[in-house]
């Protein structure tokens, strides 16, 4: 059996310890990959030697259970786990372009920002009915007042933000002529005038582009807001499947991100709350419509973490897509089968791509 090299493209690394929080995931990829005929190799864009068509990175030694630095020929397939944030993104763009040029099968591209994705999905009426109103925030006080008058409450989110960073919730108090500000990352909560609110938002939006999104009146689990993470992945036939879903219950804040203290619970535990009615079948249908629609724009997408919200009337709303999803949520709820499937699926899809290349 031919052994294919599966490269994992990540941010700059000098030591393998932790791999920026992905240590367990990458080790499991190496262990499961060996069963399928895949050898896993982790590298970053600045470690590719283009003239030699070689790459330096880390290979996992299964018998010694250690990562070892090696220099090898370019991989057969590359699983893109690089976030296009911070320094080095231009080098990553150059690396991807060159890998494609030399015939390396690359999957899981970076998906456009929140606003662009929202615009793409809005073109499908079956999906559009599940989307909260979302606009690019221009930093105008008239715009903020108009939307808050209509919605009552809104979220401001960096178009390229992750892990709840930079998210702010603003609630209008028309009687007092002031606004209630809640910051996701800092946990700060305070009242502010329109002038002060705009100063805060303009300071943030100078550094990053923001969207302003209608705040949906979320359902409650034990008096706390929650959302639902659906993991969609492609399999050994290239077909999209729903690997699993689980709920994330906010600690005391405005977001349901595990990184900001949210608690993961199973769908069974979520539905023990009598006020919550969730149709997993309907959510799966919407999720697969979203993956199919985005695949038209990004043909080599391999997986997506899709975040949904259930409102007080049990309507399903789609919030955002994450092309670099984690798997820890299944570990948190103790579902090892889903966790293992979440690891295997990218490997199966990599083998599918390798076989497609071989057949040409």
Secondary structure as UniProt FT lines:
FT   STRAND          4..10
FT   TURN            19..22
FT   HELIX           23..36
FT   STRAND          38..44
FT   HELIX           45..47
FT   STRAND          48..49
FT   TURN            50..53
FT   STRAND          54..61
FT   TURN            62..65
FT   STRAND          66..73
FT   STRAND          77..80
FT   TURN            87..88
FT   HELIX           89..101
FT   TURN            102..103
FT   STRAND          105..107
FT   HELIX           114..122
FT   HELIX           125..128
FT   TURN            129..130
FT   STRAND          134..136
FT   HELIX           141..151
FT   STRAND          153..158
FT   TURN            159..160
FT   TURN            163..166
FT   STRAND          168..173
FT   TURN            174..177
FT   STRAND          178..183
FT   TURN            184..186
FT   STRAND          189..192
FT   HELIX           194..207
FT   STRAND          210..214
FT   STRAND          220..221
FT   TURN            222..223
FT   STRAND          224..234
FT   TURN            236..237
FT   STRAND          240..249
FT   HELIX           258..260
FT   STRAND          263..265
FT   HELIX           267..270
FT   TURN            271..272
FT   TURN            274..275
FT   HELIX           280..297
FT   TURN            299..300
FT   STRAND          303..311
FT   TURN            312..313
FT   STRAND          316..322
FT   HELIX           328..332
FT   TURN            333..334
FT   HELIX           336..359
//
